[in-house]
């Protein structure tokens, strides 16, 4: 739920749209072209837009009512203001071809804002103060290297009025407070979910992995599959032309990653975990390259490959053991007796009590083996170390030193990129919160009376 950021300097002046009077048309359907090369251009996600201004398209828009949301109106003025904000924050250059998509995105955002405002009004304690809005504007100005008054003045020179800008920020701030407050307890992943995700990461450690940015255009939100494809093609050209990938993702993507701390960042994904059409294109990209639009069921993806790797080189496991010392020359009877003793102990053993139980049992030794790379363990231990559930204890394992029970007490991926348990939990919470937010908005929209004029 990051707030939109707005560019300043000469680039914003290039986004000023001209015109004043009418026009609410959806983009014309287009035929899907043959899939082109996978790669767009090296380093397409530059942080700054081209300084040179392009010729702005002329468009007209009446100041009358465009739509109503539960009797709350959206005017042509509102829509024009939101289009200017969207252009300024995404640094997408307006063209005759992409104006319909920009207009549709702006209208969707306004509808959601009306729904958010109406929902926030139900919570008396949720009041966004002028001071909070001022603080956010000051932070935006600081990031742009200017004073708040100069920042607002420059936005106004680009057609964005301070009152509309402040109201948009007020809604974003309030919604950003409402969602965690309402859903935080439900978004917190269970211990089982975290365990499963940690296990999945470890199982994927040896597979090729891709660090990707993603933009997903939901066909249902933009008027159908042809409109989604056409819009995605326009966005690819804008990104190649200099529009920052992250800013475009935040404003146009329907993927959960659009609201991530780094908008559009999908993180490391494992080979074959994506849809076949997406995976096929991803494998053709080199780091720093952008894909052409990828048509999937329900929408269109744009991918930016930031990096790739063969997989983590190490899988680390924490082990504890009990053992009965037996030489390699021990008789079958001695081995059977030691095995029976360990099996009798095994049922009640846990990672917490395995050492104390060993000390309390005559003829048995206990030891904390610490954390080791699975590849460096004795060959007899490796299979259980890789496959055993955390907290489980093996059946007796024979080595030249004796007979062992081994407990798996922890497992993680090695290397600098390996997430720890807290990072996994935080990421799952963010994902769960994004799902709950989308469901919340979907339900609000489904229950609302929305009319277009």
Buried (B, 14 or more C-beta within 10 A) or exposed (E): BBBBBBBBBEBBEBBBBEEEEEEBEEBEEEEEEEEEEBBBEEEBBBEEBBEEBEEBBEBEBBBEBBBBBEEBBBBBBBBBBBBBBBBBBBBBBBBEBBBBBBBBBBBBBBBBBBBBBBBBEEEEEBEBEEEBBEEBBEEBBEEBEBEBEEBBEBBEEBBBBEEBBBBBBBBBBBBBBBBBEBBEEEBBBEEEBBBBBBEEBBBBBBEEBBBBBBBBBBBEBBBBBBBBBBBBBBBBBBBBBBBBBBBBBBBBBBBBBBBBEEBBBBBBBBBEEBEEBBBEBBEEBEBBBBBBBBBBEEBBBBBBBBEBBEBBEBBBBBBBBBBBEBEEEBEEEBBEBBBEBBEEBBEEBEBEBBBEBBEEBEEBBBBBBEBBEBEEBBEBBBEBBBEBEBEBBBEBBBBEBBBBBBBBBBBBBBBEEBBEBEEBBEBBBBBBBBEBBEEBBEEBBEEBEBEEE
